[in-house]
Amino acid sequence: MLDNPFLRDLSPEQYDLLAALFEPLDLPAQTAIFRQGEQAAYMYLLLDGEVRLQYKPYDGPSITLTQLHKGDVLGWSAVVGNEAYTSDAIGTTPVRLLRARGDTLRRLCVEYPTAGRSILQKLARTVSPRWVNAQRQIQSVLEAEVFPKP
């Protein structure tokens, strides 16, 4: 598991907390990992293969948003508490993934706030290169969802 960039540079405590939450998932090429509009239940770490993220506007054809590769994170909507995935994720090759339930990751962050903040910061840094200037926005969304202010 350590060869995934999301899991590198974690403290031993953080790694042990996260490793216990993930389960492996292997899928053949052209398989949907999740579909736009489905309940956002899992966050995924892509260990091997390629995944295409695509979005279908209500009034037009599907648009390819990006192609993900080994080391990328997908399905982070599940971590920020979104009810549904906002895009399709399709394996364009056979894929090896690790997945963890979003609600379980959020609970871990609440139960272990120091480790949780570090993990959320790492998630924001991992996801944000896909969108210009998105890191601060993602970080604030993640923290507001997991660590709401009273």
LUMMAR-143635 format. One record per residue: residue in three letters; x, y, z of N, C-alpha, C in turn. Coordinates in Angstrom, 1 decimal. Layout:
! LUMMAR-143635
- ALA; X; Y; Z; X; Y; Z; X; Y; Z
...
! end
This chain:
! LUMMAR-143635
- MET; 0.8; -1.2; 0.0; 0.0; 0.0; 0.0; 0.9; 1.3; 0.0
- LEU; 2.0; 1.2; 0.5; 2.9; 2.4; 0.7; 3.3; 3.0; -0.6
- ASP; 3.2; 2.3; -1.8; 3.6; 2.9; -3.0; 2.6; 3.9; -3.6
- ASN; 1.5; 4.1; -2.9; 0.5; 5.1; -3.4; 0.9; 6.4; -2.8
- PRO; 1.1; 7.5; -3.6; 1.5; 8.8; -3.1; 0.6; 9.3; -2.0
- PHE; -0.6; 9.0; -2.0; -1.5; 9.5; -0.9; -1.1; 9.0; 0.4
- LEU; -0.5; 7.8; 0.4; -0.1; 7.1; 1.7; 1.3; 7.4; 2.1
- ARG; 2.1; 7.9; 1.2; 3.5; 8.2; 1.5; 3.6; 9.3; 2.5
- ASP; 4.7; 9.3; 3.3; 5.0; 10.4; 4.2; 4.0; 10.5; 5.4
- LEU; 3.2; 9.5; 5.6; 2.3; 9.5; 6.8; 3.2; 9.0; 8.0
- SER; 2.8; 9.5; 9.2; 3.4; 8.9; 10.4; 2.9; 7.5; 10.5
- PRO; 3.7; 6.7; 11.2; 3.2; 5.3; 11.4; 1.8; 5.2; 12.0
- GLU; 1.4; 6.1; 12.9; 0.1; 6.1; 13.5; -0.9; 6.4; 12.4
- GLN; -0.7; 7.4; 11.6; -1.6; 7.8; 10.5; -1.8; 6.6; 9.5
- TYR; -0.7; 6.0; 9.1; -0.7; 4.9; 8.2; -1.5; 3.8; 8.8
- ASP; -1.3; 3.4; 10.0; -2.0; 2.3; 10.6; -3.5; 2.6; 10.7
- LEU; -3.9; 3.8; 11.0; -5.3; 4.2; 11.1; -5.9; 4.1; 9.7
- LEU; -5.3; 4.6; 8.7; -5.8; 4.5; 7.3; -5.8; 3.1; 6.7
- ALA; -4.7; 2.4; 6.9; -4.6; 1.1; 6.3; -5.8; 0.1; 6.7
- ALA; -6.2; 0.3; 8.0; -7.3; -0.6; 8.5; -8.6; -0.3; 7.8
- LEU; -8.7; 0.8; 7.2; -10.0; 1.2; 6.5; -10.2; 0.8; 5.1
- PHE; -9.1; 0.5; 4.4; -9.1; 0.3; 3.0; -9.2; -1.2; 2.7
- GLU; -10.0; -1.5; 1.6; -10.1; -2.9; 1.1; -9.7; -2.8; -0.4
- PRO; -9.1; -3.9; -0.9; -8.7; -4.0; -2.3; -9.9; -4.2; -3.2
- LEU; -9.8; -3.7; -4.5; -10.8; -3.9; -5.5; -10.1; -4.0; -6.8
- ASP; -10.3; -5.0; -7.5; -9.8; -5.2; -8.9; -10.9; -5.3; -9.9
- LEU; -10.8; -4.5; -11.0; -11.9; -4.5; -11.9; -11.3; -4.6; -13.3
- PRO; -12.1; -5.2; -14.2; -11.6; -5.3; -15.6; -11.8; -4.0; -16.4
- ALA; -11.1; -3.9; -17.5; -11.2; -2.6; -18.3; -12.7; -2.4; -18.7
- GLN; -13.0; -1.1; -18.9; -14.3; -0.6; -19.3; -15.4; -0.9; -18.2
- THR; -15.0; -1.0; -17.0; -15.9; -1.2; -15.9; -16.1; 0.2; -15.2
- ALA; -17.4; 0.5; -14.8; -17.7; 1.7; -14.1; -17.3; 1.4; -12.6
- ILE; -16.5; 2.3; -12.1; -16.2; 2.3; -10.6; -17.3; 2.9; -9.9
- PHE; -17.8; 4.0; -10.4; -19.0; 4.7; -9.9; -19.6; 5.5; -11.0
- ARG; -20.9; 5.8; -10.9; -21.6; 6.6; -11.9; -22.1; 7.9; -11.3
- GLN; -22.1; 8.9; -12.1; -22.7; 10.2; -11.7; -24.1; 10.0; -11.2
- GLY; -24.4; 10.6; -10.0; -25.7; 10.5; -9.4; -25.8; 9.4; -8.4
- GLU; -24.9; 8.4; -8.5; -25.0; 7.3; -7.5; -24.6; 7.8; -6.1
- GLN; -25.0; 7.1; -5.1; -24.7; 7.5; -3.7; -23.1; 7.5; -3.6
- ALA; -22.6; 8.5; -3.1; -21.1; 8.7; -2.9; -20.8; 8.0; -1.6
- ALA; -20.4; 6.7; -1.7; -20.1; 5.9; -0.5; -18.6; 5.7; -0.3
- TYR; -17.8; 5.6; -1.4; -16.4; 5.3; -1.2; -15.4; 6.3; -1.9
- MET; -14.3; 6.4; -1.2; -13.1; 7.1; -1.8; -12.2; 6.0; -2.3
- TYR; -11.5; 6.2; -3.4; -10.6; 5.2; -4.0; -9.2; 5.7; -4.2
- LEU; -8.3; 4.9; -4.0; -6.9; 5.1; -4.3; -6.5; 4.2; -5.5
- LEU; -6.1; 4.8; -6.6; -5.8; 4.1; -7.8; -4.3; 3.5; -7.7
- LEU; -4.2; 2.2; -7.6; -2.9; 1.5; -7.4; -2.3; 1.2; -8.8
- ASP; -3.1; 0.9; -9.7; -2.6; 0.5; -11.1; -3.8; 0.7; -12.1
- GLY; -3.4; 1.1; -13.3; -4.4; 1.2; -14.4; -4.7; 2.7; -14.6
- GLU; -5.7; 2.9; -15.5; -6.1; 4.3; -15.8; -7.6; 4.4; -15.7
- VAL; -8.1; 5.5; -15.3; -9.5; 5.8; -15.1; -9.9; 7.1; -15.8
- ARG; -11.0; 7.1; -16.5; -11.5; 8.3; -17.1; -12.6; 8.9; -16.3
- LEU; -12.5; 10.1; -15.9; -13.6; 10.8; -15.2; -14.4; 11.6; -16.3
- GLN; -15.7; 11.4; -16.3; -16.5; 12.1; -17.3; -17.8; 12.6; -16.6
- TYR; -18.3; 13.7; -17.2; -19.4; 14.4; -16.6; -20.5; 14.5; -17.7
- LYS; -21.7; 14.3; -17.4; -22.8; 14.3; -18.3; -23.7; 15.5; -17.9
- PRO; -23.7; 16.6; -18.6; -24.6; 17.7; -18.3; -26.0; 17.2; -18.7
- TYR; -27.0; 17.8; -18.1; -28.4; 17.3; -18.4; -28.8; 17.6; -19.8
- ASP; -28.2; 18.6; -20.5; -28.6; 18.9; -21.8; -27.5; 18.7; -22.9
- GLY; -26.6; 17.8; -22.7; -25.6; 17.5; -23.7; -24.9; 16.2; -23.5
- PRO; -23.9; 15.9; -24.4; -23.2; 14.7; -24.3; -22.2; 14.7; -23.2
- SER; -21.7; 13.5; -22.8; -20.7; 13.3; -21.8; -19.4; 14.1; -22.2
- ILE; -18.8; 14.6; -21.2; -17.5; 15.4; -21.4; -16.4; 14.7; -20.5
- THR; -15.3; 14.4; -21.1; -14.2; 13.8; -20.4; -13.5; 14.9; -19.6
- LEU; -13.5; 14.8; -18.3; -12.9; 15.8; -17.4; -11.4; 15.6; -17.3
- THR; -11.0; 14.3; -17.1; -9.6; 14.1; -16.9; -9.3; 12.6; -17.0
- GLN; -8.1; 12.2; -17.2; -7.7; 10.8; -17.1; -6.8; 10.6; -15.9
- LEU; -7.1; 9.7; -15.0; -6.4; 9.4; -13.8; -5.5; 8.3; -14.0
- HIS; -4.4; 8.3; -13.3; -3.3; 7.3; -13.4; -2.9; 6.8; -12.0
- LYS; -2.1; 5.8; -12.0; -1.6; 5.2; -10.7; -1.2; 6.3; -9.8
- GLY; -1.7; 6.2; -8.5; -1.4; 7.2; -7.5; -2.5; 8.2; -7.3
- ASP; -3.4; 8.3; -8.2; -4.5; 9.3; -8.1; -5.6; 8.9; -7.1
- VAL; -6.3; 9.9; -6.6; -7.4; 9.6; -5.7; -8.7; 10.0; -6.5
- LEU; -9.7; 9.2; -6.3; -11.0; 9.5; -6.9; -12.1; 9.1; -6.0
- GLY; -13.3; 9.7; -6.2; -14.4; 9.5; -5.3; -14.4; 10.3; -4.1
- TRP; -13.6; 11.4; -4.0; -13.5; 12.1; -2.8; -14.8; 12.8; -2.4
- SER; -15.8; 12.8; -3.3; -17.1; 13.3; -2.9; -17.6; 12.6; -1.6
- ALA; -17.3; 11.3; -1.5; -17.7; 10.5; -0.4; -17.1; 11.0; 0.9
- VAL; -15.9; 11.6; 0.9; -15.3; 12.1; 2.1; -15.8; 13.5; 2.5
- VAL; -16.2; 14.3; 1.5; -16.7; 15.6; 1.9; -18.2; 15.6; 2.2
- GLY; -18.8; 14.4; 2.1; -20.1; 14.3; 2.6; -21.2; 14.6; 1.5
- ASN; -20.8; 14.6; 0.2; -21.7; 14.8; -0.9; -22.6; 13.5; -0.9
- GLU; -23.9; 13.7; -1.2; -24.8; 12.5; -1.3; -24.5; 11.7; -2.5
- ALA; -24.1; 12.3; -3.6; -23.9; 11.6; -4.9; -22.6; 12.0; -5.5
- TYR; -22.1; 11.0; -6.3; -20.9; 11.3; -7.1; -21.3; 12.3; -8.2
- THR; -20.4; 13.2; -8.6; -20.6; 14.3; -9.6; -20.2; 13.9; -11.0
- SER; -19.6; 12.7; -11.1; -19.1; 12.3; -12.4; -19.1; 10.8; -12.5
- ASP; -18.9; 10.3; -13.7; -18.6; 8.8; -13.9; -17.1; 8.6; -13.8
- ALA; -16.8; 7.4; -13.2; -15.4; 7.0; -13.2; -15.3; 5.6; -13.9
- ILE; -14.7; 5.5; -15.0; -14.6; 4.3; -15.8; -13.2; 3.9; -16.0
- GLY; -12.9; 2.6; -15.6; -11.6; 2.1; -15.8; -11.3; 1.9; -17.3
- THR; -10.4; 2.6; -17.9; -10.1; 2.4; -19.3; -9.1; 1.2; -19.6
- THR; -8.5; 0.8; -18.5; -7.7; -0.4; -18.5; -8.1; -1.3; -17.3
- PRO; -7.6; -2.5; -17.1; -7.9; -3.1; -15.8; -7.3; -2.3; -14.7
- VAL; -8.0; -2.2; -13.6; -7.6; -1.3; -12.5; -7.5; -2.1; -11.2
- ARG; -6.5; -1.7; -10.4; -6.4; -2.1; -9.0; -6.6; -0.9; -8.2
- LEU; -7.5; -1.0; -7.2; -7.9; 0.1; -6.4; -7.9; -0.3; -4.9
- LEU; -7.8; 0.6; -4.1; -8.1; 0.5; -2.6; -9.3; 1.4; -2.4
- ARG; -10.3; 0.9; -1.6; -11.4; 1.8; -1.4; -11.7; 1.8; 0.1
- ALA; -12.2; 3.0; 0.6; -12.6; 3.1; 2.0; -13.9; 3.9; 2.0
- ARG; -14.8; 3.6; 2.9; -16.1; 4.3; 3.0; -15.8; 5.7; 3.5
- GLY; -16.5; 6.6; 2.8; -16.3; 8.0; 3.2; -16.7; 8.3; 4.6
- ASP; -17.9; 7.8; 5.1; -18.3; 8.0; 6.4; -17.3; 7.5; 7.5
- THR; -16.7; 6.4; 7.1; -15.7; 5.8; 8.1; -14.4; 6.7; 8.1
- LEU; -14.0; 7.3; 7.0; -12.9; 8.2; 6.9; -13.2; 9.5; 7.7
- ARG; -14.4; 10.0; 7.6; -14.8; 11.2; 8.3; -14.8; 10.9; 9.8
- ARG; -15.3; 9.7; 10.2; -15.3; 9.4; 11.6; -13.9; 9.3; 12.2
- LEU; -13.0; 8.7; 11.4; -11.6; 8.6; 11.8; -11.1; 10.0; 12.1
- CYS; -11.4; 11.0; 11.2; -10.9; 12.3; 11.4; -11.4; 13.0; 12.6
- VAL; -12.6; 12.7; 13.0; -13.2; 13.2; 14.2; -12.6; 12.6; 15.5
- GLU; -12.4; 11.3; 15.4; -11.9; 10.6; 16.6; -10.4; 10.8; 16.8
- TYR; -9.7; 11.1; 15.7; -8.3; 11.4; 15.8; -8.0; 12.8; 15.1
- PRO; -8.4; 13.9; 15.7; -8.3; 15.2; 15.0; -7.0; 15.6; 14.5
- THR; -5.9; 15.3; 15.2; -4.6; 15.7; 14.7; -4.3; 14.9; 13.4
- ALA; -4.4; 13.6; 13.5; -4.2; 12.8; 12.3; -5.2; 13.1; 11.2
- GLY; -6.4; 13.4; 11.6; -7.5; 13.7; 10.6; -7.2; 15.0; 9.8
- ARG; -6.7; 16.0; 10.5; -6.4; 17.3; 9.8; -5.2; 17.0; 8.8
- SER; -4.2; 16.2; 9.2; -3.1; 15.9; 8.3; -3.6; 15.1; 7.1
- ILE; -4.4; 14.2; 7.3; -5.0; 13.3; 6.3; -5.8; 14.2; 5.3
- LEU; -6.6; 15.1; 5.8; -7.4; 15.9; 5.0; -6.6; 16.9; 4.2
- GLN; -5.5; 17.4; 4.8; -4.6; 18.3; 4.0; -4.0; 17.6; 2.9
- LYS; -3.6; 16.3; 3.2; -3.0; 15.5; 2.1; -4.0; 15.2; 1.0
- LEU; -5.2; 14.9; 1.4; -6.2; 14.7; 0.4; -6.4; 16.0; -0.5
- ALA; -6.5; 17.1; 0.1; -6.7; 18.4; -0.6; -5.5; 18.6; -1.6
- ARG; -4.3; 18.3; -1.1; -3.1; 18.5; -2.0; -3.1; 17.5; -3.2
- THR; -3.6; 16.3; -2.9; -3.7; 15.2; -3.9; -4.7; 15.5; -5.0
- VAL; -5.9; 16.0; -4.6; -7.0; 16.2; -5.5; -6.9; 17.6; -6.3
- SER; -6.4; 18.6; -5.6; -6.4; 19.9; -6.2; -5.6; 20.2; -7.4
- PRO; -4.6; 19.4; -7.8; -3.9; 19.7; -9.0; -4.8; 19.6; -10.3
- ARG; -5.9; 18.9; -10.1; -6.8; 18.8; -11.3; -7.5; 20.1; -11.6
- TRP; -7.6; 21.0; -10.7; -8.3; 22.2; -10.9; -7.4; 23.4; -10.4
- VAL; -7.3; 24.4; -11.2; -6.5; 25.6; -10.9; -7.1; 26.2; -9.7
- ASN; -6.2; 26.6; -8.7; -6.6; 27.3; -7.5; -7.7; 26.6; -6.6
- ALA; -7.7; 25.3; -6.7; -8.8; 24.6; -6.0; -8.3; 24.1; -4.6
- GLN; -7.0; 24.1; -4.3; -6.6; 23.5; -3.1; -7.2; 24.2; -1.8
- ARG; -7.2; 25.5; -1.8; -7.8; 26.1; -0.6; -9.3; 25.8; -0.5
- GLN; -10.0; 25.8; -1.7; -11.4; 25.5; -1.7; -11.7; 24.1; -1.2
- ILE; -11.0; 23.2; -1.7; -11.1; 21.8; -1.2; -10.8; 21.6; 0.2
- GLN; -9.7; 22.2; 0.7; -9.3; 22.2; 2.1; -10.4; 22.7; 3.0
- SER; -11.0; 23.9; 2.6; -12.1; 24.5; 3.4; -13.3; 23.6; 3.4
- VAL; -13.7; 23.0; 2.3; -14.8; 22.2; 2.2; -14.6; 20.9; 3.1
- LEU; -13.5; 20.3; 3.0; -13.2; 19.1; 3.8; -13.2; 19.4; 5.3
- GLU; -12.6; 20.5; 5.7; -12.5; 20.8; 7.1; -13.9; 21.2; 7.6
- ALA; -14.7; 22.0; 6.9; -16.0; 22.4; 7.3; -16.9; 21.2; 7.5
- GLU; -16.8; 20.2; 6.6; -17.6; 19.0; 6.7; -17.2; 18.1; 7.9
- VAL; -15.9; 17.9; 8.1; -15.4; 17.0; 9.1; -15.3; 17.7; 10.5
- PHE; -14.9; 19.0; 10.5; -14.7; 19.7; 11.7; -15.5; 21.0; 11.7
- PRO; -16.9; 20.8; 11.7; -17.7; 22.0; 11.7; -17.5; 22.9; 12.9
- LYS; -17.6; 24.2; 12.7; -17.5; 25.1; 13.8; -18.8; 25.2; 14.6
- PRO; -18.7; 25.2; 15.9; -20.0; 25.3; 16.7; -20.7; 26.6; 16.5
! end
